Amino acid sequence: MSSEKQKQAAQRNIKKAQAARRKQGGNGASGMSTAEKDRFKDTQFAFPDQRKEPLNDAAHVRNAIARFDQVEDVSDADRDEAWKRILRAADRFDVEVEARSWRELINN
């Protein structure tokens, strides 16, 4: 169950994402093509060995956080490293993260 602080942060992130979509003129419905993903360096993914969860903009960072518990076939060590990458990307793209550890996302 999410805390009130987490819900408030999520609401703020949603508003930021909506404003960014309006600014870009898109509706956010178009996903990233395989060709677009292939152009990314491995280091631009939360899970670079598996090339899972791109971290190229704020929307993808939010998505990586939201879907973190759905990533399969990765070790806890992979998750530790992915979480560090996500936090760095969140800081770079001004995304609020209330969870201090990825384990909070898995246990909720």
C-alpha positions, 0 to 999 in steps of 0.5 A, a space after each residue: 500500500 502506498 503512503 500519502 507522500 508517495 501518492 502526492 509525489 506520483 500526482 505531481 509527477 503525472 502533472 509534470 508528464 502531462 505538461 511535458 506532453 502538451 508542450 511537445 504536442 503529443 498524447 504520449 500514446 506512441 511507444 518507442 520503436 525497436 529501432 529507437 531503442 537500438 540507437 541507445 547505448 546500454 548505459 541508457 537503460 536501467 538494466 543494461 545487460 537486458 536492455 530493459 527500462 530506458 531512462 532517456 527522459 522523465 516519462 521513461 524514468 517514471 515508467 521504470 519506477 512504476 514497472 520496477 517490480 515487473 522486471 523478470 529474470 534479474 538478480 538483486 545485484 542487478 536491481 541494486 545497480 538499476 535503482 542507482 541508475 534510476 535515481 541518477 536519471 530521476 535527479 537529471 530529469 527532475 522526477 520525484 522519487 519517494 522510495 529510498 530503496 527498490 525493495 519498497 517498490 517490491 514490498 508494496 
